[in-house]
Amino acid sequence: SLRARPERNRGSIMSTGGQALGKVGAESFEYSKGQKAVRLTIEDSKGNKSYAEIAHYGAHVMKFVQVKGGVETPLLWMSKKAVLDGSKAIRGGIPVIFPQFNVYGPMKSHGFGRISVWSLVGITSDLPNVSITATFRLVQNDLSVKMWGADKKFTYDYAVTLKATDGDSPSALEIKSTITNTGTDAFGFTMALHSYFPVSDITQSCVNSVAPLTLKGLKYVDSLMEGKERKDKICTQDKDEVIFDKEVDRIYLNVPKLLQVVDKKKGTAVVQETDFKDAIVWNPWIEKGKRMAQKDYGEEEYKEMICVEVAEVGTEGNAIELKAGEVCKRTVVISSAKAV
């Protein structure tokens, strides 16, 4: 494992003229007593810097920050009341939901992925492309056996890459999930990356796609409707964008490959490019925010965040089924943009 030696796992590459084309780095640190994390850093040839922080607990991406002219712009939101001692899931960033989304299955809500300690299995860099990757791994363990059963044997590799990009966004965070059935019995699951994104004013923010792609006409499961079955709560999106003037908790089905959270007040957006089939859009609003505030959430924090969670959930049963030896791969790339 890495130790907190800042110069370890750092590198830079020069052009033939001696000009720096970019730098990458990785270091281990403790974000709370006894809680380990990895910080990835990059700097491109223009001096734009970015960093990401990933906890071993939950393989939880806590931060993705772009730095320009000394000004930090976070692309992920974290609650000021997040519990960071490893006793419960971290509120904010990107919780890994596996192998069960919400209460759609026999185990407790959202499964064990976000409350397990993952192993850091490697850090690799691609200096010419100013890119660095930390790969975390979760395999069958006492908690998974207790919650999911001893017959479910799996390897979940979670590769988080921070890389320089061209265009509006100086960098991107790419997350690749690779889930392998390493046992002899088939199993099914649902999954999501429960990403929290910051906005300056929830009433002046929305979720949409990037034209010509649109959310209009999509089917979604309205989780706030009465009834247990997803298939009994299906509605149709009648506008291009999702706005927030009340609690929203929806599972959008067969989403376009580009999803964005638009902060109209700032004129900025956070974009997700993904091959996940579904996406959950969520904001707890006032009353649920008050209930959550008794635990790990600020009572007024609903005004400054939106969750858009790329997912495989579907309308019934398990969205993904893997036979022995089969593999499921999904990717999402997060970047910044100017709001159009």
N, C-alpha and C positions, 0 to 999 in steps of 0.2 A: 504494500500500500504506500501511497505518497505521504511524505511528511511535510510539515509546514516550512519548507525551504524555498523561498520565492524564486531562486534562480534555477531550481530543478525543473526539468521539462519545459524549458524555454528555448526559443530559437528565433532567428531572423534570417532573411534571405536578401542578398544584394544583387542588383543588376550588374552587368559587366562594367558599367561606368562608375560603380561604387555607390549608387543610390539605393537606399533601403526600399525594397518592394513590400515589405510587411514583416510583422512580428506576431508570434503566437506564444502563449504560455499557459501553464497549469500549476496550481498549488493546492495543497490540502490545508484545511483550517477547521476550527471548531466554531460553529455559529451559536452554540449554547453548550453548557457544561456537558462534556462527554458525547456531544453530537457532532459527527464528522460531516464535512462537505468538501466539494471540489469547486474551485473557482477557475473557469476558463477565461482567457483574455486574448484579444487580437487587436492589432493596429495595422491599418492599411497604409498604402504609400502616400495618402493625402493627410495622414495623421489622425484619421477618424478611429476612435477606440470603441470597443464594446466588451462587455463581460457578462458571463452567466454563472450562477451559483446553483449547484445541485447537491442536495443532501443525500447521504446514504439511506437515511430513513425515508422509505417510500420512493426512492430514486426521484425525489421531489425537486423539480426545477423551481427554485424560490425566486430567482431574479434573472431577468434578461434586460440589460441596460445598454443603451447607445450613448456615447459621449462625444459631443462636438463642441469645440471651442470651450472646453471645460464644463459645459452644461450637460448634466445627466438627464436622459429621458428614459424612464422605465417603461417597458412594453408589457410587463406583467404587474398585477396588483396583489399586494399582501395586506391582510388585516393587521392593524396595530395591536390587536388582541390575540393574534395567532399564538397557539401553544407550541413551544419549541423544545420541550424537554423529552420528546419521544413517547409521551403518554397517550397522545391521540393524534389524529391526522392534522396536518398543517393547513390552516385556513388561508388560502390564497395561492399564487403561483400556479403550478400545474400538478394537481394530485393525479396519480395513476389509478384509475378505477378498473379493477380486475379481480376475480373473474365474474363479477356480478354488478351490473349497474342498478343503483337505487335498491328497491325492495323486490325487484323482479326476479325472484328466486328464493331458495330455502335459507340462505345465510343472511347475516346482518347486512344492513345497507352498505353498498359499495365494496363489499368483499374485503380481501386482505392485502391487496397490492400496495395501497397507500399507507398501511400501518405495519409493513414488514421492513426489516433492514436488508437492503440489497448489497451485493458484493460489487466492488469496483474491479472489473476484470481487465481493464486496459485503457491507456490514453495514447492516442495516435494523432499525428499531425501531418498536414499536407501543406508544406511551406509555400510552394509556388502559388497555391490558391488561397493562402492566408486562412487556413482552416484547421481547427483542432477538435477532436472528438473524445468524449469520455463515455465508456460503455459500462453499464451496470447490468447485473444479472440476478434473477430470482429463480430458485428451483424449489422443489418440494421441501417443506420444512414442517416443524411441529404445528405452526399456526395454520398452514394450508391443509394439513392432514385433519386437524380439529374442525376446520370450517368447511372443507371441500371433500375430504375423504382420502384414505390411503391409496386408493386405486388411481388417483389423478396425479400422474407424473409428468412434469413439464419443465421446459427452460424458457424463460422470458428474458430476452436480451433487449436492452433499452439503450440505444446509442444516441447521445445528445451531441450535436455538432454545431459549433459557433463558427461562422464563416463570413468573409468579406463578400460583398456583392456590388454590382454596378446599379446605377439608377438612383431613384429617390431614397431607397433604404441603404445605408452604408454597410449593413450586416443583416444576416438572417440566422435564426435558430432552427435547425432541422432535427426532428426527432423521429427515429426509426424504431418501431416495435417489431420484434421477431419472436413469435411464440411457437414453440415446437412441442408436439406430443411425444415425449420420450418413453412413455409406458406402452403397455400392450392393449389397453382398453381405450375406446373412443371417449371423448368428452366434448361438451359444448360450453360456451360461455358468452357473456356480453362484456363490453369494455368501453371505456371512454377516457379521454384526457381532459380533465375537468378544469380547463384553463380560465383564469380570472384576468380580465383586462381592465386597465384604468380608464376612467373618463372624468372630465372636469365638471360635468353637470348631466345627470342621468336624463333630465327632461329635454336636453338638447343633444341627445345621442341616439344612435340607432344601430341595428344590425342589418346588413344587406349583402348582396353579392357584388361583383364587379361587372358592369355592362360589357357585352350584351347579356351576360348571365343574370338571372334574377331568381328571387325567392317566390315571386308571385306564381300561384298555382300549385305550390308544393303542398303535399299532405303532411300533417303533423299530429302527434298525440298530445292532447292537452292534459297534462298531468294533474291539473287543478280540478278537472271534472270528476264527478262522483263515479264510483265503480273501480274495481280492481284491474280489469283487463285492459291492456293497451289498445287492443283492436276495437274496443267499444267506445273509445274516446278520440276518434280521428276527425280532424277538421281540415279545412282548406285555407291556405294563406291567400288573402285577397289583395294584398298590396306588395310593392317591391321591397319594403323595409318593415322591420319590426320596431315599433316605438314602445316607450316605457312610461305609462301613467298609472300602472297598477302592478301587482305581482304577476310575473310571467314565468312559466315553467313548461316548456314545450320540447318534444322530441321531433325535430324535422327529419323527414325520411327522404332518402335518395337526393341528398343536397348537391348543388353544383360544387365544382372543385375549388372555387374561390369564395371565401367568406370573410367579411370584414366588420369590425367594430368602428363606427365613425363617430368622432368627437367633433360635432359641428361648431361648437364654440371655439375650439382650437384650430379647426380646419385640417385635422390629421386623422389617420386611420391606422389600425393594426390589422394586417391581412394574414389569413391562414390559407395556404394552398395544401389540399389534402386529397387522399384517395380513400379516406373513411367514407362510408355510405351515409351516415346519419350525423346529426349535430343537435345538441341540446342548447337551447337559449334560456337563460335563467337570471332573474333578479328577484330577491325576496320581498322587496318593497317594505312598507312601513310596519305592518303588524308582525309578519314573520321575522323581520329585522329585529324587532323588540324581543321576540322570543329567543332568537339566536344570541342576542346581546347578553343573555344570562350565562352564556358559555364562552365563546371565542370570537365574538363579532361585535363591532361598535354599532350602537343603535342607529347612528346616522350614516353608516358606511354604505348603505344601499344606494346613496346618491352618487357614489364615486366608482362603481364597478359594474361590469357586465360579464357574465359567464357565457362563452360560446365553446361548447365542449364537443370536439370531434369524437364520433362514437360508432360503435356497432351494437345496436340495440334492437331495431326492428319492432314488429307489432305483437309478436308472441314467441314464447319459448326462448331458445338461445339463437343469437344472430349468427354465430360461428360454430361449426362442428368440425372437429379434427379427429381423424382416425390415427391409429398408431403410426408414428413417423411423419405425419403431415405437419406442414408449417403454414402459419398465417403471418403475412407481412403487411404493415400499414405505416404510412409516413405522413407527417405534417411539417410544413415549413412556415415559420412565423417571421414577418418582416413589417416594417413601417411604410407608410405612404402618405401622400397628400390627399386630403378628402376631395373627391370630384363632385 
